[in-house]
Amino acid sequence: MRIAFLVAIEGIEQIELTEPWAAVGAAGGTPVLVSTEQGEVQAFHHLDKGDTFPVDQVVGDAKAEEFDGLVLPGGVANPDALRMDEKAVAFVKAFFDAGKPVAAICHAPWSLIEADVLRGRTLTSWPSLRTDITNAGGTWVDEQVKVCTGGPNTLITSRKPDDLKAFCETLVGEFGKSADEDGKGRA
């Protein structure tokens, strides 16, 4: 499995990038860091600077067809910046249009709202996004992890870093199912 991790150039909640990244790698998949600019991205531990990570591919050059799934890490600034980038929004929407699984945690559903892909979907997030999700046509639930198959693709969401263990286990399982259905085998 080749999994895109879409992030802005800064403001990513580091653990929401590194834990799913490690889970994909441990399952035999290939995580690919996609961002809005070349170079490195700056992660954060809440409001304090964390590590930097090298960008593998710029979103303007990336295509959903190249990947088996998409992970959207949170952090407040990260998805807020992504939803202002037309190429990033189009990249997110392309996964839904192609029926490919998407996993989003914490504030990451802001990118989904901007891509206009939440009508009729049930998901969770950081609690402050509840009204935004509802206004975008989605149904918000307060659950550790929510898998929604009521749309063109599988959508996996979680609320916060405390949910990462369940989020990672679920996304690896769901991405593996999708790869099996595509005839690519399990990661």
C-alpha positions in Angstrom: 0.0 0.0 0.0 1.1 3.5 -0.8 -0.5 6.0 1.5 -0.4 9.8 1.2 0.0 11.9 4.3 -1.2 15.4 3.4 0.1 18.3 5.5 0.7 22.0 5.3 4.2 23.4 5.6 3.7 23.9 9.4 1.3 23.5 12.2 1.0 19.7 12.1 0.4 17.9 15.4 3.5 15.8 15.4 2.1 12.7 17.1 -0.9 12.7 14.7 1.6 12.4 11.8 4.2 10.1 13.3 2.0 7.4 14.9 -0.2 6.7 11.8 3.0 6.9 9.7 4.7 4.3 11.8 1.5 2.1 11.7 1.4 2.2 7.9 5.1 1.3 7.8 4.7 -1.5 10.3 1.9 -3.0 8.2 4.2 -3.1 5.2 2.8 0.0 3.5 4.7 3.0 2.1 3.9 6.3 3.7 4.5 9.4 1.5 4.6 12.9 2.9 2.7 15.3 0.6 2.7 19.0 1.3 2.0 22.4 -0.3 5.7 23.2 -0.8 9.0 21.4 -1.3 11.5 21.1 1.5 10.6 20.3 5.1 7.5 20.7 7.2 7.4 21.9 10.8 5.5 19.7 13.2 4.4 20.8 16.7 3.7 19.4 20.1 0.5 21.3 20.6 1.9 24.9 20.5 5.6 24.1 20.9 7.8 23.4 17.8 8.6 19.8 17.3 10.6 18.0 14.6 10.9 18.8 10.9 10.1 16.2 8.2 11.2 16.1 4.6 8.5 16.4 1.9 8.4 13.6 -0.5 6.0 15.1 -3.0 4.3 18.5 -3.6 0.5 18.3 -3.7 0.4 20.1 -7.1 2.3 17.1 -8.6 0.5 14.4 -6.7 -2.5 12.5 -8.0 -5.0 10.4 -5.9 -4.5 7.5 -8.4 -0.9 7.1 -7.2 -2.1 6.2 -3.7 -4.2 3.6 -2.0 -5.4 5.9 0.8 -5.0 9.3 2.4 -4.2 10.3 6.0 -5.0 13.8 7.2 -3.1 14.6 10.5 -4.5 17.4 12.7 -3.1 20.3 14.5 -5.1 23.5 14.4 -3.0 25.5 11.9 -2.3 22.5 9.6 -5.8 21.9 8.3 -6.6 25.6 8.4 -3.8 26.2 6.0 -4.7 23.2 3.8 -8.3 24.4 3.3 -6.9 27.7 1.9 -4.8 25.8 -0.8 -6.9 24.9 -3.9 -4.5 22.1 -4.9 -4.7 20.5 -1.5 -8.5 20.7 -1.4 -8.7 19.2 -4.9 -6.3 16.4 -3.8 -8.5 15.6 -0.8 -11.7 15.6 -3.0 -10.1 13.3 -5.6 -9.8 10.5 -3.0 -13.5 10.7 -2.4 -14.3 10.8 -6.1 -12.0 7.8 -6.7 -13.6 5.8 -3.8 -10.4 5.6 -1.9 -10.2 5.5 1.9 -9.5 8.6 3.9 -8.5 8.9 7.6 -8.6 12.2 9.4 -8.0 13.0 13.1 -8.7 16.0 15.4 -9.0 19.2 13.4 -8.2 17.6 10.0 -11.9 17.4 9.0 -11.7 21.1 8.2 -10.0 20.0 5.0 -12.9 17.6 4.3 -15.4 20.4 4.9 -13.6 22.6 2.4 -13.6 19.8 -0.1 -17.4 19.5 0.3 -17.4 15.8 0.9 -19.3 15.4 4.2 -22.9 15.5 3.2 -24.6 12.4 4.6 -21.4 11.2 6.3 -21.0 10.4 10.0 -17.7 11.3 11.6 -16.0 12.5 14.7 -13.3 15.1 15.3 -12.1 17.5 17.9 -15.3 18.7 19.6 -15.0 22.3 18.4 -15.6 21.2 14.8 -19.0 19.8 15.6 -20.9 22.8 14.3 -18.7 23.1 11.2 -19.3 19.4 10.4 -23.1 19.8 10.9 -23.2 22.9 8.7 -21.3 20.9 6.0 -24.1 18.3 6.0 -22.3 15.7 8.2 -23.4 14.1 11.4 -20.9 14.5 14.3 -20.5 11.8 16.9 -18.4 11.7 20.0 -16.6 8.4 19.6 -13.0 7.3 19.8 -12.9 6.2 16.2 -15.7 6.3 13.6 -15.7 4.3 10.4 -18.3 5.6 7.9 -19.0 3.6 4.7 -22.1 5.7 3.8 -20.6 7.4 0.8 -18.3 6.8 -2.1 -15.4 5.7 0.1 -14.5 4.6 3.6 -14.0 7.5 6.0 -12.1 6.9 9.3 -12.0 9.7 11.9 -10.9 10.1 15.5 -11.1 13.0 18.0 -7.7 13.6 19.4 -4.2 12.2 20.2 -5.6 10.0 23.0 -7.5 8.1 20.3 -4.4 7.4 18.2 -4.0 3.7 19.1 -7.6 2.9 17.9 -7.2 5.3 15.0 -4.0 3.7 13.7 -5.3 0.1 14.1 -8.5 1.0 12.3 -7.0 2.9 9.4 -4.4 0.1 8.7 -7.3 -2.4 8.7 -9.5 -0.4 6.5 -6.7 0.6 4.1 -5.8 -3.1 3.9 -9.4 -4.1 3.0 -9.4 -1.5 0.3 -6.1 -2.8 -1.1 -7.5 -6.4 -1.0 -10.6 -5.2 -3.0 -8.4 -3.5 -5.5 -6.5 -6.8 -6.0 -3.2 -5.4 -4.6 -3.1 -7.6 -1.5 -2.8 -6.7 2.1 -0.2 -4.3 3.3 
